[in-house]
């Protein structure tokens, strides 16, 4: 069992940057793909990107954030980061991290929520124009 806590959200102007953190407690998530998702009011939860298990450590991003967002992980601290640059008002949403359901999976496509479990409570990101 793992518990995930997101932090680092806030209010930022368009063009600005934020770094979100997802801190795990309990089991170490080293062998799992970790995903970042977001959900804006009235919209479905969508995948932002994912990072492969520690031994592979590659990331994949949705088209809407590719080139602006970067996912990384610090295994010693059991933290997964989402670095967000060149933020746009359309990036405004609650951001969540989650662990893929099965160990030794892969991250080759935009993450789908039903493939993930152990969701954090989310952190709000608001981008003003």
C-alpha positions as CSV (number, residue, x, y, z in Angstrom):
1,X,0.0,0.0,0.0
2,X,1.2,3.5,-0.8
3,X,-0.1,6.9,0.1
4,X,0.5,9.8,-2.3
5,X,0.5,13.5,-1.4
6,X,0.7,16.2,-4.0
7,X,2.0,19.7,-3.2
8,X,3.3,22.8,-5.0
9,X,0.2,24.1,-6.6
10,X,-0.8,27.7,-6.6
11,X,-1.7,30.8,-8.6
12,X,0.6,31.9,-11.4
13,X,0.5,34.2,-14.3
14,X,0.4,32.9,-17.8
15,X,4.0,32.2,-19.0
16,X,5.1,31.3,-15.5
17,X,6.3,28.1,-13.9
18,X,5.5,25.8,-11.1
19,X,6.9,22.6,-9.8
20,X,4.6,20.0,-8.3
21,X,5.7,17.2,-6.0
22,X,4.2,13.9,-5.4
23,X,5.5,12.3,-2.2
24,X,5.0,8.6,-1.5
25,X,4.8,7.0,1.9
26,X,4.5,3.3,2.6
27,X,5.8,1.1,-0.2
28,X,8.5,2.7,-2.4
29,X,7.1,3.2,-5.9
30,X,10.4,2.4,-7.6
31,X,9.0,-0.5,-9.6
32,X,5.9,1.3,-10.8
33,X,5.0,3.7,-13.5
34,X,3.9,7.0,-11.9
35,X,1.4,9.2,-13.7
36,X,0.3,12.8,-13.5
37,X,-3.3,13.8,-14.3
38,X,-5.4,16.9,-14.1
39,X,-9.1,17.7,-13.9
40,X,-10.7,21.0,-14.7
41,X,-14.2,21.9,-13.5
42,X,-16.8,20.2,-15.6
43,X,-14.3,18.1,-17.5
44,X,-13.1,14.6,-17.3
45,X,-9.8,13.7,-15.6
46,X,-7.1,13.6,-18.3
47,X,-3.6,12.2,-18.4
48,X,-0.7,14.7,-18.4
49,X,2.2,12.4,-18.5
50,X,3.9,9.4,-16.9
51,X,7.4,8.3,-16.0
52,X,8.6,4.7,-16.2
53,X,9.9,2.7,-13.3
54,X,13.2,3.7,-11.9
55,X,15.3,1.3,-13.9
56,X,14.1,2.7,-17.2
57,X,13.2,6.3,-16.1
58,X,11.7,7.5,-19.4
59,X,8.7,9.8,-19.6
60,X,5.8,10.4,-22.0
61,X,3.6,13.5,-22.2
62,X,0.2,14.4,-23.7
63,X,0.3,16.6,-26.8
64,X,-1.1,19.5,-24.8
65,X,1.9,19.7,-22.5
66,X,4.7,18.2,-24.5
67,X,7.7,20.6,-24.6
68,X,6.5,22.5,-21.6
69,X,6.1,20.0,-18.8
70,X,8.8,17.6,-17.5
71,X,8.4,14.6,-15.1
72,X,11.2,13.3,-13.0
73,X,11.6,11.1,-9.9
74,X,13.9,11.1,-6.9
75,X,13.9,7.5,-5.7
76,X,15.8,8.3,-2.5
77,X,13.2,10.8,-1.4
78,X,10.3,8.8,-3.0
79,X,9.2,11.9,-4.8
80,X,7.9,12.4,-8.4
81,X,8.0,15.9,-9.8
82,X,6.0,17.7,-12.5
83,X,7.9,20.7,-13.7
84,X,5.5,23.0,-15.6
85,X,6.8,25.9,-17.7
86,X,5.2,28.4,-20.1
87,X,1.9,27.8,-18.3
88,X,-1.3,28.8,-20.0
89,X,-4.8,29.5,-18.6
90,X,-5.9,26.2,-20.1
91,X,-3.6,24.4,-17.7
92,X,-5.8,25.5,-14.8
93,X,-7.0,22.3,-13.0
94,X,-6.6,20.1,-10.0
95,X,-3.5,18.0,-10.5
96,X,-3.2,14.5,-9.2
97,X,-0.5,11.9,-9.2
98,X,-1.1,8.1,-9.1
99,X,0.7,4.8,-9.3
100,X,0.0,2.4,-12.1
101,X,-1.9,-0.7,-10.9
102,X,0.8,-3.3,-11.8
103,X,4.6,-3.3,-11.2
104,X,7.1,-3.4,-14.0
105,X,4.6,-1.8,-16.4
106,X,5.6,0.7,-19.0
107,X,5.0,4.4,-19.9
108,X,4.7,4.7,-23.6
109,X,1.5,6.6,-24.1
110,X,-0.7,9.2,-22.4
111,X,-1.7,7.7,-19.1
112,X,-5.3,6.5,-18.7
113,X,-6.9,7.0,-15.3
114,X,-8.4,3.5,-15.1
115,X,-4.8,2.0,-15.2
116,X,-3.8,3.8,-12.0
117,X,-4.5,3.5,-8.3
118,X,-3.5,5.1,-5.0
119,X,-4.5,8.6,-6.0
120,X,-3.4,11.6,-4.0
121,X,-5.8,14.3,-2.9
122,X,-4.7,16.7,-5.6
123,X,-3.1,20.2,-5.7
124,X,-4.8,23.2,-7.4
125,X,-3.0,25.0,-10.2
126,X,-4.6,28.3,-11.4
127,X,-3.1,30.2,-14.3
128,X,-4.3,33.8,-14.8
129,X,-4.2,35.5,-18.1
